Amino acid sequence: MSKRTNRIPDNFVDWFRGSSPYIHAHRNRTFVIAFGGEAVADTEFANLVHDIALLHGIGIRLVLVHGARPQIEEKLNTRGVEMQYINGLRVTDDTALTCVKEAAGTVRVEVEALLSMGLANSPMAGASIRVASGNFVTARPIGVRDGIDYCHTGEVRRVDAVGIEQRLASGAIALVPPLGYSPTGEVFNLSAADVAASVAIALGADKLINLIEAKGVTDSRNRLIPNMVPKAVDTLLARRKQLPEDLVQNLNAALTACRSGVKRVHLIDRKLDGALLKELFTRDGIGTLITAEPYEETRTARIDDVGGLLELIEPLEEEGMLVRRSRELLETEIDCFTLMERDGMVIACAALYPYSKESMAELACVVVHPDYRGGDRGERLLEHMEKSAKAQGIEKLFILTTQTAHWFREHGFVQGDLKDLPMRKRELYNYRRNSKVFIKPL
């Protein structure tokens, strides 16, 4: 490659270091990536292919599932016919099936051609990617429903996971069209979203990533919902009947995948440049993540959380806001700590030290990571700690603070005196820190 003359961006090192945990985590993982024919028809499709090549280059095992709706409609238009949709399902007659096969073949060739690029001074330089397609999906006809014969429209019956695994093991990217085949030699028109979900389930994929036409799943104010669990998706689909059909299909496919063992399903706006990279190599991503388990949870700390806790609290210890705690002390007191974890990272913590004789407890080491302040995590963590204290028969919480008195006052704590503390705590009071005492009755 030619020598670069432009300056390296000032944030390049920080960005690259920030992405490194994800590079390590994703290597040798299996991702199924689905995108519609709209993405292929877009003039910026080459950028998406370059990002896919990058994922392959860092050792991610990739299966691509493509759609072909606009390409099919274009071929139907040239014949002067339209695809029929009844009850949200396509009716694929003989003419439509011919167009489906032609469109799927055209899209496959376009994807393979872009993945075959290796021009010098381009993002694909030296990539040397092999692409393997084939009859990986066995399908069956939808048949006649409510008196409507859907002809060659089908649904997935079985996925040849062994065949796909063999291609992945050889270092190839597997490419799966929205077509299925029957043992009798018939061809069926399938939903790309359903094919992608079925492939992800059959492979036990680590991620299913759907590049969609919407920006993700939004709330009633059109704000992106970053994380959801299947029950929340069920509720959304039941309450909102005007969602785009493409989004509904992808949400239903995501539910099927999550409930069949795929741990994470991402819905990303494919129109955003670099959407794949932003979603996969940043902690918060840019789309909607649907997980079988909560992406962010509040739980009791474990011994293997000590490193994460130290990383969270050490900056505040350096500033003098917290009393220093050694690794050994944290290991000893780990059962007293509760933490909030987001995608494997400790983003908030608090500790509760009971004084059962006085029915009091000290709330200590309340910390929220700087990147996650400004929301309601502090309030939720405090509420969790108060419930935990009540369950232990605690009637009053107290805190010692030098710099955060205003926050605790806003949340129901009132200023107290040293004499209000349990005797054991009074004996340990550090007069050099001169911490203020605040108490909250439960």
C-alpha positions in Angstrom: 0.0 0.0 0.0 1.2 3.5 -0.7 2.5 5.7 2.1 -0.2 7.8 3.8 0.2 11.5 3.9 -2.8 12.4 6.0 -2.5 12.9 9.7 -3.7 10.2 12.0 -6.8 11.3 13.9 -6.1 12.4 17.5 -8.6 9.8 18.9 -7.3 6.9 16.8 -5.3 5.3 19.6 -8.1 5.6 22.1 -10.6 4.2 19.7 -8.3 1.3 18.7 -7.6 0.4 22.3 -11.3 0.6 23.1 -12.1 -1.8 20.3 -9.5 -4.4 21.3 -11.6 -6.2 23.9 -14.2 -6.8 21.2 -11.6 -7.9 18.7 -10.5 -10.6 21.1 -14.0 -11.5 22.1 -15.3 -11.9 18.5 -12.4 -13.9 17.1 -13.5 -17.5 16.1 -17.1 -16.7 16.8 -19.9 -17.4 14.4 -22.0 -14.5 13.2 -25.0 -14.7 10.9 -25.5 -11.4 9.1 -28.7 -10.7 7.1 -29.4 -7.8 4.8 -32.1 -7.1 2.2 -31.9 -6.5 -1.5 -32.2 -2.8 -0.7 -28.7 -2.9 0.8 -27.3 -4.6 -2.3 -29.0 -2.0 -4.6 -27.6 0.9 -2.5 -24.6 2.8 -4.1 -22.8 2.5 -0.7 -23.1 -1.3 -0.6 -19.4 -1.6 -1.3 -18.7 0.0 2.1 -20.7 -2.7 3.8 -18.8 -5.4 2.0 -15.5 -3.8 3.0 -16.7 -3.9 6.7 -17.7 -7.6 6.3 -14.3 -8.3 4.8 -12.7 -6.7 7.9 -14.8 -8.9 10.2 -13.6 -11.9 8.3 -10.0 -10.7 8.4 -10.0 -10.6 12.2 -11.1 -14.2 12.4 -14.9 -14.0 12.7 -16.7 -16.9 11.0 -19.4 -15.3 8.8 -22.6 -16.5 7.2 -24.3 -14.0 5.0 -28.0 -14.2 4.2 -29.3 -11.8 1.6 -32.7 -10.8 0.5 -33.7 -9.7 -3.0 -37.1 -7.9 -2.8 -36.4 -4.9 -5.0 -34.5 -7.0 -7.5 -37.5 -9.4 -7.7 -39.9 -6.5 -8.1 -37.8 -5.0 -10.8 -37.9 -8.2 -12.8 -41.6 -8.6 -12.2 -42.2 -5.1 -13.5 -40.3 -5.8 -16.7 -42.9 -8.6 -17.3 -45.8 -6.4 -16.4 -46.8 -8.3 -13.3 -46.8 -7.7 -9.5 -46.0 -9.9 -6.5 -49.2 -10.6 -4.6 -49.2 -10.1 -0.8 -52.0 -11.7 1.2 -52.1 -11.5 5.0 -48.5 -10.4 4.9 -47.3 -13.4 2.9 -46.1 -13.4 -0.7 -47.9 -15.5 -3.3 -45.2 -16.9 -5.6 -46.7 -18.2 -8.7 -44.7 -19.7 -11.6 -43.9 -16.3 -13.2 -42.9 -14.9 -9.8 -40.7 -17.9 -9.0 -38.8 -17.3 -12.3 -38.1 -13.7 -11.2 -37.2 -14.8 -7.7 -34.6 -17.3 -9.0 -33.1 -14.7 -11.5 -33.0 -12.0 -8.8 -31.4 -14.3 -6.2 -28.8 -15.3 -8.7 -28.0 -11.7 -9.6 -27.6 -10.6 -6.0 -25.4 -13.6 -5.2 -23.1 -12.8 -8.1 -22.9 -9.1 -7.0 -22.0 -10.1 -3.4 -19.4 -12.6 -4.6 -17.9 -10.1 -7.0 -17.4 -7.4 -4.3 -16.0 -10.0 -1.8 -13.6 -11.1 -4.5 -12.0 -7.7 -4.9 -8.3 -7.3 -4.1 -7.2 -4.0 -5.6 -4.2 -2.3 -4.2 -4.9 0.9 -2.2 -8.4 -0.3 -1.4 -10.0 -1.7 1.8 -10.0 -5.2 0.1 -6.3 -5.2 -0.7 -4.9 -8.6 0.2 -8.2 -9.9 1.5 -8.3 -13.0 -0.7 -11.8 -14.1 0.5 -13.4 -17.3 -0.6 -17.2 -17.3 -0.8 -19.2 -20.6 -0.6 -22.9 -20.8 -1.5 -25.1 -23.8 -2.0 -28.3 -25.7 -1.3 -28.0 -25.4 2.5 -31.7 -24.9 3.2 -34.4 -27.6 2.8 -37.8 -26.0 2.5 -41.5 -27.0 2.4 -44.4 -25.1 0.8 -46.6 -22.9 3.0 -49.5 -24.5 1.1 -53.1 -23.4 1.2 -54.2 -21.1 4.0 -57.7 -19.7 4.4 -58.4 -20.8 0.9 -55.3 -19.1 -0.6 -52.7 -21.2 -2.4 -49.3 -19.6 -1.8 -47.8 -21.7 -4.6 -44.0 -21.6 -4.4 -43.8 -19.5 -1.2 -42.2 -21.8 1.4 -40.8 -22.0 4.9 -37.6 -23.5 6.3 -37.7 -27.1 7.1 -34.1 -27.9 7.8 -30.7 -26.3 7.6 -27.6 -28.2 6.6 -25.5 -27.0 9.5 -22.7 -29.6 8.8 -22.4 -28.3 5.2 -22.1 -24.7 6.4 -19.7 -25.6 9.1 -17.4 -27.3 6.6 -17.3 -24.1 4.5 -16.6 -22.0 7.6 -13.9 -24.4 8.8 -12.1 -24.0 5.4 -11.9 -20.3 6.0 -14.7 -19.3 3.6 -17.6 -16.9 4.1 -20.9 -18.9 3.6 -23.5 -17.1 1.4 -27.1 -18.2 1.8 -29.8 -17.0 -0.6 -33.5 -16.6 0.3 -34.3 -19.9 -1.4 -35.0 -23.4 -0.2 -35.1 -26.7 -2.0 -37.2 -29.8 -1.5 -36.1 -33.4 -1.8 -38.3 -33.6 -4.9 -36.3 -30.8 -6.6 -38.7 -27.9 -6.1 -37.5 -24.4 -5.3 -39.3 -22.2 -2.8 -39.2 -18.4 -2.2 -38.3 -17.8 1.5 -38.2 -14.9 3.9 -34.6 -13.8 4.3 -35.3 -13.0 8.0 -36.6 -16.5 8.6 -33.7 -18.1 6.8 -31.2 -16.1 8.8 -32.8 -17.0 12.1 -33.0 -20.7 11.1 -29.3 -20.7 10.1 -28.3 -19.0 13.3 -30.2 -21.6 15.4 -28.9 -24.6 13.5 -25.3 -23.3 13.8 -25.6 -22.3 17.4 -24.4 -18.9 16.2 -23.0 -16.4 18.7 -24.8 -13.5 17.1 -27.6 -12.9 14.5 -27.2 -9.5 13.0 -30.1 -8.1 10.9 -29.3 -5.0 8.8 -32.7 -3.5 8.5 -34.4 -0.5 6.7 -35.5 1.1 10.0 -33.0 2.6 12.5 -33.8 -0.1 15.0 -36.7 -0.5 17.4 -38.0 2.8 18.7 -40.4 3.8 21.5 -43.5 5.9 21.1 -41.4 9.1 20.9 -39.3 7.6 18.1 -36.3 7.2 20.4 -34.1 4.1 19.8 -34.6 1.3 22.3 -31.0 0.0 22.8 -31.7 -3.2 24.7 -34.7 -5.6 24.9 -35.6 -9.0 26.1 -38.1 -11.3 24.3 -41.0 -10.5 26.7 -40.5 -6.8 25.9 -40.6 -7.5 22.2 -43.8 -9.5 22.7 -45.4 -6.5 24.4 -44.2 -4.1 21.7 -45.7 -6.3 18.9 -49.0 -6.6 20.7 -49.4 -2.9 21.4 -48.1 -1.4 18.2 -49.9 -2.6 15.1 -48.5 0.0 12.6 -44.9 -1.2 12.6 -43.3 -1.6 9.1 -43.7 -5.2 7.8 -39.9 -5.5 7.4 -39.4 -4.6 11.1 -42.2 -7.0 12.2 -40.6 -9.9 10.3 -37.2 -9.2 11.8 -38.6 -8.9 15.3 -40.5 -12.2 15.0 -37.3 -13.9 13.6 -35.3 -12.4 16.5 -37.8 -13.8 19.0 -37.5 -17.3 17.4 -33.7 -17.1 17.5 -33.5 -15.9 21.1 -35.8 -18.5 22.3 -33.9 -21.2 20.5 -30.5 -20.6 21.9 -29.1 -17.6 20.0 -27.9 -15.3 22.8 -27.8 -12.0 21.0 -29.7 -10.6 18.0 -28.8 -7.2 16.7 -31.1 -5.0 14.6 -29.2 -2.2 12.9 -30.0 0.5 10.5 -28.1 -0.6 7.4 -28.1 2.9 6.0 -25.6 4.2 8.6 -22.1 4.1 7.2 -20.0 1.7 9.3 -23.1 0.4 11.2 -21.6 -3.1 11.6 -18.4 -1.8 13.1 -20.1 0.7 15.4 -22.4 -1.9 16.7 -19.8 -4.7 17.2 -16.8 -2.7 18.5 -18.4 -0.3 21.0 -19.9 -1.1 24.3 -23.3 0.6 23.6 -23.6 0.1 19.9 -26.0 2.0 17.6 -28.9 -0.4 17.1 -31.3 -2.5 19.2 -29.9 -5.6 20.9 -32.3 -8.4 21.8 -30.9 -10.8 24.3 -32.2 -14.0 25.9 -30.7 -12.7 29.2 -30.6 -9.1 30.4 -27.8 -7.1 28.7 -27.4 -5.0 31.8 -28.1 -6.5 35.2 -27.8 -5.7 38.9 -26.4 -8.5 41.0 -24.3 -9.5 44.0 -20.6 -9.2 43.3 -18.4 -12.3 43.0 -14.7 -12.9 43.7 -13.9 -12.7 39.9 -15.4 -9.1 39.9 -12.7 -7.7 42.0 -10.6 -6.5 39.0 -13.6 -4.7 37.5 -14.5 -3.1 40.9 -10.9 -1.9 41.3 -10.9 -0.4 37.8 -14.2 1.4 38.6 -13.3 2.9 42.0 -9.5 3.6 41.7 -10.0 6.9 39.9 -12.2 8.2 42.7 -9.7 7.0 45.3 -7.0 9.0 43.5 -9.2 12.1 43.8 -9.8 11.5 47.5 -13.5 10.9 47.1 -13.3 7.3 48.3 -11.3 5.6 51.0 -8.7 3.4 49.4 -9.5 -0.3 49.3 -6.8 -2.8 48.5 -7.4 -5.9 46.4 -7.1 -8.0 49.5 -9.7 -6.0 51.4 -12.1 -6.1 48.4 -11.7 -9.9 48.2 -12.5 -10.1 51.9 -15.6 -7.9 51.6 -16.8 -8.9 48.2 -20.1 -10.3 49.6 -21.0 -6.8 50.8 -20.8 -5.4 47.2 -23.6 -5.1 44.7 -22.8 -4.1 41.1 -24.3 -3.2 37.8 -22.8 -5.0 34.9 -23.2 -4.1 31.2 -21.9 -6.4 28.6 -19.4 -7.9 31.0 -18.2 -4.5 32.3 -18.8 -3.2 35.9 -20.4 0.2 35.4 -21.7 0.9 39.0 -21.3 -0.5 42.5 -22.3 0.0 46.1 -21.5 -1.8 49.4 -23.7 -2.5 52.4 -22.1 -3.0 55.8 -24.8 -4.1 58.4 -24.7 -3.2 62.1 -27.5 -5.6 63.1 -27.5 -4.7 66.8 -28.5 -1.1 66.0 -30.6 -2.1 63.0 -28.5 0.2 60.9 -26.2 -0.3 57.9 -23.6 1.7 56.2 -24.0 2.4 52.5 -20.5 2.9 51.1 -18.6 3.0 47.8 -21.5 4.2 45.7 -20.0 4.7 42.2 -21.3 5.0 38.7 -18.9 4.9 35.8 -18.4 8.4 34.2 -19.8 7.1 30.8 -23.1 6.1 32.5 -23.8 9.0 34.7 -26.7 11.4 33.9 -29.2 8.6 33.7 -31.1 6.8 36.5 -28.5 4.2 37.3 -27.6 5.8 40.6 -31.2 6.0 41.7 -31.9 2.4 40.6 -28.8 1.2 42.5 -29.8 3.1 45.6 -33.3 1.6 45.4 -31.9 -1.9 45.1 -29.6 -1.3 48.1 -32.5 0.0 50.2 -34.6 -3.1 49.4 -31.7 -5.3 50.3 -31.3 -3.5 53.6 -34.9 -3.8 54.5 -34.8 -7.5 53.7 -32.1 -7.8 56.4 -34.2 -6.0 59.0 -32.3 -2.7 58.6 -34.2 0.3 59.7 -31.7 3.1 58.9 -29.0 3.6 56.3 -26.1 6.0 56.9 -23.3 7.2 54.7 -20.1 9.1 55.2 -19.2 11.5 52.4 -16.9 14.3 51.7 -18.1 15.5 48.2 -21.4 14.0 47.3 -23.7 15.2 50.1 -26.0 17.0 47.7 -26.9 13.8 45.8 -27.7 11.9 49.0 -29.8 14.8 50.4 -31.8 14.8 47.1 -32.5 11.1 47.7 -33.9 11.4 51.3 -30.8 11.4 53.4 -30.6 14.0 56.2 -27.5 15.3 57.9 -26.7 13.5 61.2 -23.9 13.6 63.7 -21.1 11.2 64.6 -22.9 10.2 67.8 -25.8 8.9 65.7 -23.5 6.1 64.3 -23.1 2.7 65.7 -20.3 2.6 68.4 -18.1 0.3 66.2 -18.3 2.8 63.4 -17.6 5.8 65.6 -14.4 4.1 66.8 -13.2 3.8 63.2 -14.1 7.3 62.1 -11.2 9.1 60.3 -11.1 12.7 61.6 -8.5 13.6 58.9 -11.1 13.0 56.2 -13.7 14.9 58.2 -16.5 13.1 56.4 -20.1 14.3 56.8 -22.7 11.9 58.2 -26.1 11.5 56.5 -28.9 9.1 57.6 -32.0 7.9 55.9 -34.8 6.0 57.8 -36.2 3.1 55.9 
